[in-house]
Amino acid sequence: MGLLDFLGFGKKSKSIKEFKDKGAIVIDVRSHGEFAGGHIKGAKNIPLNELGGKINDIKKLKLPVIACCASGMRSSQATSILKQNGIEAINGGGWQSLQRKL
């Protein structure tokens, strides 16, 4: 596993397709204000600082998660949090880039 894989950036395109095929939900971890300025249609907005309190709600969905943000840094942190809590997750990176891949 390389550094990019560890940070959640490795082989992203193939994995995003695999996650999408599994019915994954997109969770945008930007602030509510950033989300209101533009987002992926159907994405759920859970800011990174609120994610820990929503873990049980996310688990109840029983779906894999594609996390996104503005650049990929916050979504990398979110992916780590989700995985540590037993949720299948991938870092989708910046939302605009992710939107083109979906």
C-alpha positions as CSV (number, residue, x, y, z in Angstrom):
1,M,0.0,0.0,0.0
2,G,1.5,3.3,-1.1
3,L,1.1,6.7,0.7
4,L,-1.6,7.8,-1.7
5,D,-3.6,4.6,-0.9
6,F,-3.1,5.2,2.8
7,L,-4.5,8.8,2.5
8,G,-7.4,7.5,0.5
9,F,-6.3,8.9,-2.9
10,G,-5.0,5.7,-4.7
11,K,-6.8,4.1,-7.6
12,K,-9.8,6.4,-7.0
13,S,-11.6,6.2,-10.4
14,K,-12.0,2.5,-10.4
15,S,-13.0,2.4,-6.7
16,I,-15.5,5.2,-7.2
17,K,-17.2,3.2,-9.9
18,E,-17.2,0.1,-7.7
19,F,-18.7,2.1,-4.8
20,K,-21.3,3.7,-7.1
21,D,-22.3,0.2,-8.4
22,K,-22.9,-0.8,-4.8
23,G,-25.3,2.0,-4.3
24,A,-22.9,4.2,-2.2
25,I,-24.1,7.5,-0.8
26,V,-22.1,10.7,-1.2
27,I,-21.4,12.6,2.0
28,D,-20.0,16.1,1.5
29,V,-18.1,17.1,4.6
30,R,-17.8,20.8,3.8
31,S,-19.5,23.4,5.9
32,H,-23.2,24.1,5.3
33,G,-22.3,27.4,3.7
34,E,-19.9,25.8,1.3
35,F,-22.5,23.1,0.4
36,A,-25.1,25.7,-0.2
37,G,-22.8,27.3,-2.8
38,G,-22.8,24.1,-4.9
39,H,-22.8,20.4,-4.4
40,I,-23.4,17.0,-6.0
41,K,-27.1,16.3,-6.5
42,G,-28.3,13.9,-3.9
43,A,-25.3,14.3,-1.7
44,K,-25.8,14.5,2.1
45,N,-24.1,17.4,3.9
46,I,-22.5,16.4,7.1
47,P,-19.7,18.8,8.0
48,L,-16.5,17.1,9.2
49,N,-16.8,18.6,12.7
50,E,-20.3,17.0,13.0
51,L,-19.4,13.6,11.4
52,G,-18.6,11.9,14.7
53,G,-22.0,12.5,16.1
54,K,-23.7,11.1,12.9
55,I,-21.9,7.7,12.8
56,N,-24.9,5.7,14.1
57,D,-27.2,7.4,11.5
58,I,-24.7,6.6,8.7
59,K,-24.4,3.0,9.9
60,K,-28.2,2.6,9.8
61,L,-28.1,3.3,6.1
62,K,-26.1,0.1,5.5
63,L,-24.5,1.6,2.4
64,P,-20.9,2.4,1.5
65,V,-19.9,6.0,1.5
66,I,-18.0,8.2,-0.9
67,A,-16.8,11.2,1.0
68,C,-16.0,14.5,-0.7
69,C,-15.1,18.1,0.2
70,A,-13.5,21.0,-1.6
71,S,-10.0,19.6,-2.2
72,G,-9.9,16.1,-0.7
73,M,-8.2,16.8,2.6
74,R,-11.3,16.9,4.8
75,S,-12.8,14.0,2.9
76,S,-9.6,12.1,3.6
77,Q,-10.1,12.7,7.4
78,A,-13.7,11.8,7.1
79,T,-12.9,8.5,5.3
80,S,-10.5,7.6,8.1
81,I,-13.2,8.3,10.7
82,L,-15.8,6.3,8.8
83,K,-13.5,3.3,8.4
84,Q,-12.5,3.4,12.0
85,N,-16.1,3.0,12.9
86,G,-16.7,0.0,10.6
87,I,-18.2,1.9,7.6
88,E,-17.0,1.0,4.1
89,A,-15.8,4.4,2.8
90,I,-13.6,5.9,0.1
91,N,-12.2,9.4,-0.3
92,G,-13.9,10.9,-3.4
93,G,-11.7,14.0,-3.2
94,G,-13.0,17.4,-4.3
95,W,-16.7,17.5,-5.0
96,Q,-16.4,19.1,-8.5
97,S,-13.9,16.4,-9.6
98,L,-16.0,13.7,-8.1
99,Q,-19.1,15.0,-9.8
100,R,-17.4,14.4,-13.2
101,K,-16.6,10.8,-12.2
102,L,-20.1,10.0,-11.2
